[in-house]
Structures are given as C-alpha cells and as structure tokens.
Amino acid sequence: MAAGSGSKRSKPAGEVMPAETEFRANGRRPTSYDVALRAGVSQSAVSRCYSPNASIAPATRERIILAANELGYSPNALAQALISRRTNLVAVLISSLTMLYYPEVLAELTERLTVRNIRVLLFSLHAEGEVDDVLDQVWRHSVDGVICAARLSDEQIQMFEDRHVPLVLYNRVSGTASAASVCCDSVAGERDLIGKLLAAGHKKFGIIAGPQDSYVGEERRETASETLRQSGILDVPVVRGDFSYESGSTGLQALMANDASFDAVVCVSDQMAIGAIDAGREVFRLRIPEDLSVVGFDGSGPATWSSYQVTSVRQPVQRMTEAAVTMLVERIEDASLPAERRLFTGQFIIGRSARMA
C-alpha cells in the first residue's frame, strides 16, 4: 500500500490550505490563543487589541488583526464579558405608547449606544405600569446599565441602587429616591401653549389627556388645567386617550357630544391632535383653526405635514437622547457619580392648527 493510502487527504501535495479553511475542516473555531500563536504575540496582547481604550502598539495591533482575519477569528462577547465583567449591554425600558407618540426616541437611543459599541436590550411595555413584570428579566441579563422611559416607583429605583446597576430616567423624574434623569420641560412648554391661546382670545377649552399611568401625559394635563384655572377658567372637561390618532378622534367626539361650543382643544400629544383635527373637519365640518383651535405636544414628524401643521412644542429629542446615553456611560465608568437632572427647553412650533395672537 502506498504511503498515505487510506488516510484523509484534503488537498493535493504542495497546495496550501487557507488557515480559516483548516479550522472549518476540523470543525473548530479559532481562539485567541491561535491568533496569538500566528501573530507571534502573547494572548494578553490579543485581549488588549479587542478591548476599547486598552494600550497596545499600533504595529502589534496590525499584526494581530491580520492574523485574526487570516484565521477567521472574532472575539467571543461572552468570554470578554467574563474577563472585563462588562456585558456591553444596556437595557432600554420604553412603553409602546411612548414609541407611538415619539418613535424617534428609540431609534436615537439605539444609534447613540451602538456608536459606543454597546448593544441594546429592548423591553417594550404596553403601559408604564408594567415595569414590575420586566425587572426580573433585566436583572437576569446582567446589563451594564438601564435607560428607562417608563414610570418607576421609589422602591423600584432603590432596586437599581441595591444591585449597583446605573440608571437614567428618560423624560421622567424620580420621587424621593435619587436617580439621574433627562427631561423636556413639559410644564414650561404647556404653560407657553396655554398662554398663547389665552392671549389670542380663546375662552372655552377642552383637554384630551393620556393614560393615567403616563408620567409625561399627566404632567401636561395637570399643567394645562392649572394654567387655565389660574386664568379664571374652571370648567374644563377632560377625556382620556392613549396617545393614538384614533383616541384623538374619539376624544374630540366625546367632548363635542356634551358641548359643541369649544374655542380650543388641548391635546397632550401630536398624534391625538391630528386625530382631533380630522374628526373636527370630517365629523363636525369645522374649519381648523377658524372654528376650532387644536394644539398638541412633541413636535413629531407627522405633525409637520402640510395637511396638519400642528401648533405644538417640539422636544429636542437628539439632544435629550445624547445626554441620556452620555450620563449612563459616565455612571457605568464611575459608579460614584451623583444623580443629576438635565432639563431641556422645548421649542414652540407655530403651526396652522390654532389661532394665535
């Protein structure tokens, strides 16, 4: 029998099999040890090469990357997490209602975290009151931090403190518990809207509010009612929606069923304002804004469409999301940083849905 007869020969004599193919043929994934051997460096040098901000000579890094590419090696995220004690995972808790009235928030948060080589673990809540149901899952995934765009109780905030998990509240503030937060000044924005409507001579108001468990929606509703009360307007009916277009439409119809003499309807989101505008035009044959003024809040994309051009307050979402991500990363790097609150002023948008002085 000729030498080598009966053995497995995967290549003709003299042919060099690429290193990556060799590993595939053997059914084994290349490791950092293989890369170190091929590059002629230590295994710790390979680890430093793939660790952000680690010190490594450019020539060494280049040699390691070349060897890794030849072998088809990519670092194992789980193994890195065990070494660094960081998962590079950040949980984002956000209600589906928040995504409804401002869908840009999630996209902006994800983009800013991805740029920092951090992956997002999304927990979508149907309503803000469901936070309890997902916190156990958050703890199980050993995330490096959390951005929460949903209401948290003081007891829930304390859980983050007890587990040493950095937390940043988005468009919410904590009660007596201490937590970092980023907010748009809804109070100032709503006061400005109501003040301008009053200055233009509006006297009969209705409010289409959000769900009772929405922190932002309640803040806007309470501010609108209190500003009107301080101006001597006490009888202000309120109907509740869920921030959707449909609830804005049914909300206006519910208000008009009891009294069709409104001068202005204040909606706590742009989506509901759009629904109210369409109901006013199509159901009641009203001219907007000549017969009825409608205002919203958020400054979301559809509100700027030419058919609506909602008078509103625009949240500076890009600046708010950048601040939220920056604050969280700072606290992941340095857990001793104290809680702080960053408050952003919204921009008044002069639309065509309301009569203004």
CORFEN-V375564 format. One line per field, one symbol per residue. ss: DSSP state (2 for helix, 1 for strand, 0 for the rest). phi: phi as a letter, one per 40 degrees, with the letter a starting at -180 (. if undefined). burial: # if it has 24 or more other ideal C-beta (glycine too) atoms within 12 Angstrom, else .. A space follows every 50 residues. Layout:
BEGIN
ss: ???
phi: ???
burial: ???
END
This chain:
BEGIN
ss: 00000000000000000022222222000002222222200022222220 00000002222222222222200000222222220000111111122222 20022222222222200011111110022222222222220000111110 00022222222200011111000000000111110222222222222220 00001111100000222222222222222200000011110000222222 22222222000001111002222222222222000000000011100100 22220000001111002222222222222222200000001111001110 0000000
phi: .cdgcgccbcacdgcccddccdccccgbccbccccccccgbcccccccdb bdgccacdccdccccccccccgcbccccccccccgbcfbbcbbacccccc caccdcccccccccdcgbccbcbcbcacccddcbcdcccccfccabbbba cbcdcccccccccfbdbbcbfabcccccacabbcccccccdcdcdccccc gcbbbbbbccccccdccccccccccccccccgbbcbcbbbbbgcdccccc ccccccccacbccabbbcacdccccccccdcccbfccbbdcacbbbahgc ddcccccbfccabcccdccccccccccccdcccbcccccabbbbccbcbc bbcacbc
burial: ..................#..........#.#.###.##.#...###### #....#...#...##.##.##.#.#....#.....############### ######.###.##..#.#.######.##.##..##..#..#.######## ###..##.##....##########....####################.. .#.########.#############.##....#..##########.#### ######.....####################..#.#.##..######### .###...##########..##########.##......#..#.#.#.### ######.
END
